[in-house]
């Protein structure tokens, strides 16, 4: 699964999350390239159901 599809599915499902790690660094201008997607998501019952 590629990055765009994964993020789109989370957004379409209404999941509360933030991107962390390598991709977050890239979004902030880092020259270091990484291909893993790390996210931190809310663990409340409603979000976990989504």
C-alpha positions in Angstrom: 0.0 0.0 0.0 1.4 3.4 -0.9 1.4 6.4 1.4 -1.3 8.4 -0.4 -3.8 5.5 -0.4 -3.1 4.7 3.3 -3.6 8.3 4.4 -6.7 8.7 2.1 -8.3 5.6 3.7 -7.7 6.9 7.2 -9.1 10.3 6.3 -12.1 8.8 4.5 -12.9 6.7 7.6 -12.7 9.8 9.9 -9.8 8.4 11.9 -8.1 10.9 14.2 -4.3 10.5 13.6 -1.1 12.3 13.1 1.8 11.4 10.8 5.1 11.0 12.7 8.6 9.7 11.9 10.2 9.9 8.5 7.3 11.2 6.5 6.6 14.0 9.0 10.3 15.0 8.7 10.0 15.1 4.9 6.9 17.3 5.2 8.9 19.7 7.2 11.7 19.9 4.7 14.1 17.1 5.7 16.4 15.9 2.9 16.5 12.4 4.6 14.2 10.1 2.6 12.4 7.2 4.2 9.6 5.0 2.9 7.9 3.9 6.1 4.7 5.4 7.3 4.4 6.0 11.0 1.2 7.3 12.5 -0.1 8.0 16.0 -3.8 7.5 16.4 -6.3 8.4 19.1 -7.1 5.3 21.2 -10.6 6.4 22.3 -13.4 3.8 21.7 -15.0 5.8 18.9 -11.8 6.2 16.9 -10.8 2.6 17.4 -14.2 1.6 16.0 -13.5 3.5 12.8 
